[in-house]
Each structure stands twice: as C-alpha cells, then as structure tokens.
Amino acid sequence: MGRDESEIKIVAVTKGQSPERILEAVECGIVRIGENRIQEALEKIPLLPHQRLEFHFVGQLQTNKVKQMLLHFHYLHSLDRIKLVEAIHAQAVKLNIESRLPVLIQVNLTGKETQGGVDEQGLVPLIERAVRYPELDVRGLMTIGPYPVDERETRRVFRKLWELKEEINTLKIPGVYLRELSMGMSEDFEIAIEEGATMIRLGRAIFGERSTLK
Ligand SMILES: *Cc1c(COP(=O)(O)O)cnc(C)c1O
C-alpha cells in the first residue's frame, strides 16, 4: 500500500526517558510527546519547551488523574470506558475548560485485559455516549497490537481496527466521523502503516531502550 509520509504522525513515547534525551528528539523535529503515566509526565513537562509541544496521553487513565490530564495534555489516546467520559465531563465543567479535547477510543482486540481498551461490543455504545459531551472531540480509534509481535496476528488486529472505523463511519452517528487510527509501536509500526495507521507511537525506535528514572 502506498502511503504518503504526511498522512502519518509520529508520537514520540518518552516514558522512561530523561528530559535531556527528550530535548534532543525535540531538536530533531519531534512535536508530539506521548506519556503513559501522569506523575512522571508532570515531573518532565516543566523542563521541556512545552509551549511548542503537543502532549498525548497514551496510558491507562484513572479517574482521579483526569484533572491533571486535562490541565497538561492536548490529546487522549486511551478513552475506554463510560466512567472516564463522565469524569472528564465533570472535571472540564469544574475547571471551566471550553476547548474540546481530541480523543481516541482505545479498543482491545487481543483479549489481554491488562492492556485496557473497550471490547468490540462496547465500542459503539461508548462512542454514542462520548459524543454527547461537548468537552470531547472523538477523532478515531487506538489499539495496542499483540505482544510479542506475530506478523499474522498483528496484521489481523490492525486490519480489524481499520474495519471498525469504516463500519462506524457508515453508521452515520450524528457528530461522529472517525479519521485517526493510532496503532503501531517500535516493533510493529511497519505493519500498522500498511494497515492504515495515521499515528504511530514510537518509544524505543526513537530513544533506544528505556532507562528507569527513579
Ligand atoms: C510504551 C508505549 C509505546 C511505545 O512503546 P515502544 O515499544 O517503546 O515503541 C506505545 N504505546 C503505548 C500505549 C505505550 O505504553
């Protein structure tokens, strides 16, 4: 499949990386930063040229961390339950946030519960719920591929996410048009791009192995 480079956005996943390493990547042109833990992100964001960066939250989000996510992040990749939708709505009202948060619905297609994500049956009801809230702008879907990577199974999962996007768009749910697919990490991003990814989330492919900060 021929893909134009400009259709694919790179999110540099910086968990486990020091601010110095992240700065090097920013100097090389990285503009989207992905983190999967609020606490770690809050320690690093002030040390980065944050006005020029777009922060993407890619991890499992607890409802008690929603406030900090809203205050510091520009994009949420892991909306996966109605409780979280409601918590975001409540906090956005409280904080008087008027801009809409771009969100992706995380879908679990591997059956591994530890990864998070709504299952296929829950996907449409969750989207229908999320679009009722003006604080959320549902842009697309996200998934985490099988680990370890298995060419056939990985491709099946990514193709499935693309099909789900197409199916949901044909339902013409008012206010819903899915454009983005966040799929593919360091070990499977090539397959993800072939299957239609618009965002790939790269950690080790950019930074090398993660060091533990603490
Ligand atoms: C850590 C992480 C990544 C990046 O993983 P790599 O294998 O280092 O590229 C991508 N997405 C999520 C949700 C992650 O937690």
The ligand as an ORCA input file, in Angstrom:
! r2SCAN-3c Opt
* xyz 0 1
  C       5.372      2.442     25.803
  C       4.271      2.601     24.848
  C       4.516      2.796     23.483
  C       5.900      2.767     22.869
  O       6.481      1.516     23.010
  P       7.815      1.127     22.190
  O       7.723     -0.350     22.058
  O       8.957      1.573     23.041
  O       7.778      1.832     20.895
  C       3.421      2.979     22.652
  N       2.160      2.985     23.124
  C       1.887      2.808     24.426
  C       0.464      2.821     24.867
  C       2.924      2.612     25.336
  O       2.651      2.430     26.631
*
